[in-house]
Amino acid sequence: MKKKLFIPGPVEVSADVFAAMSSPMIGHRMPEYAQLHASVTGQLQTLLHTQEPVFLSTSSAFGIMEGAVRNLVQKRCANFGNGAFSAKWHDVTKRCGLEADLFSAEWGQPITPELVDEALSSGKYDAMTLVHNETSTGVMSPLASIAEVVKKYPEVSFIVDTVSSMTAVPIDFSVLGLDVCLAGVQKAFGLPPGLAVCAVSRKALDKAKTTPNRGYYFDFEEFEINDLKHNTPSTPCISLIYGMDAQLKKMFTEGLQNRYERHACMAKMTRDWVISQGFEIFAAEGYASQTLTSVLNSRNVDLEKIKKQAGERGFAMDNGYGKIKNKTFRIPHMADMTAADMQEYFAVLEELMPPQK
Ligand SMILES: *Cc1c(COP(=O)(O)O)cnc(C)c1O
């Protein structure tokens, strides 16, 4: 049975995107591909408010997350971790044979500008990784105030994962002074998995050229040389890029501001619903994500059972991630979802939850 996805990725994909993905195949060295590529990267530059290149990587997000550290860590990397994805990035950095330290905040807490300042002030680092929106905990760290601090350290490459926030909140790549801003497309973009996008600053591109052992598949220099010709180093997921082109056009038709407001509105209604049901928000006050809500299971309901029953009704539910599985559950509100979808899902959960005491 088809289940409507209420998990924080992959998310539901609309029929018109699937239709665009069944466009007839073309060769990636044909002019038709260059046209498609230019259309997509141009729209991504508009989305991110930048003239810097945005690369299309045929991989999931972790491919380009690994690529970013391989291209930009020459000395030592500061990985900031407040959840599963950010902690894993530290592991990935070390597995690439790079020097790295993890600076942690408790799960549920944001990465703060103070923590970043303290870490970078040691002078030990030439790169840092930050996950803007920790999908495992539903916490959105304050990117703008962190960016202000990072500006004091121009020698540090500022690498940011916006997998579950890009397109849902404004991200002004150049004003923030980011060096890398990346996202996989199966979350806030609302596309099937298999493609990642990655904006890279001129400064980072120049630095990458001097970094040894950056491999081939995710080498920024290879990406840049090919991107100048509206192309990719190796064969890209062309069908998915057709889907991306259609999805971006829809975003601009909706209007970015309207899209951001729709996400803010769904986030607020979800948090209100959570409180009305006698649960608590897992994220620290003021840092709850705009794209998913992690709910503290303060009523101790049997989430495995509710998830199974929701499944039988045609809804795929999430019951938490990693070490907070079943202690929390996550409600996504991103991509093409609307207030009506949220209401529909709340009604299902209300029916399945035991009565409130
Ligand atoms: C889902 C997610 C990832 C991992 O993405 P993959 O596409 O599975 O590689 C990384 N970071 C964040 C914040 C995510 O939500």
The ligand as a MOL file (V3000), in Angstrom:
LIG
                    3D

  0  0  0     0  0            999 V3000
M  V30 BEGIN CTAB
M  V30 COUNTS 15 15 0 0 0
M  V30 BEGIN ATOM
M  V30 1 C 19.3510 13.6460 5.6890 0
M  V30 2 C 20.4870 14.4800 6.1160 0
M  V30 3 C 21.7940 14.2020 5.7420 0
M  V30 4 C 22.2000 12.9430 5.0220 0
M  V30 5 O 21.8000 12.9140 3.7610 0
M  V30 6 P 22.0510 11.6680 2.8010 0
M  V30 7 O 21.3020 12.1870 1.6270 0
M  V30 8 O 21.4480 10.4680 3.4380 0
M  V30 9 O 23.4850 11.5310 2.5670 0
M  V30 10 C 22.7910 15.0720 6.1260 0
M  V30 11 N 22.5230 16.1540 6.8610 0
M  V30 12 C 21.2770 16.4460 7.2500 0
M  V30 13 C 21.0410 17.6740 8.0780 0
M  V30 14 C 20.2200 15.6300 6.8950 0
M  V30 15 O 18.9830 15.9280 7.2920 0
M  V30 END ATOM
M  V30 BEGIN BOND
M  V30 1 1 1 2
M  V30 2 1 2 3
M  V30 3 2 2 14
M  V30 4 1 3 4
M  V30 5 2 3 10
M  V30 6 1 4 5
M  V30 7 1 5 6
M  V30 8 2 6 7
M  V30 9 1 6 8
M  V30 10 1 6 9
M  V30 11 1 10 11
M  V30 12 2 11 12
M  V30 13 1 12 13
M  V30 14 1 12 14
M  V30 15 1 14 15
M  V30 END BOND
M  V30 END CTAB
M  END
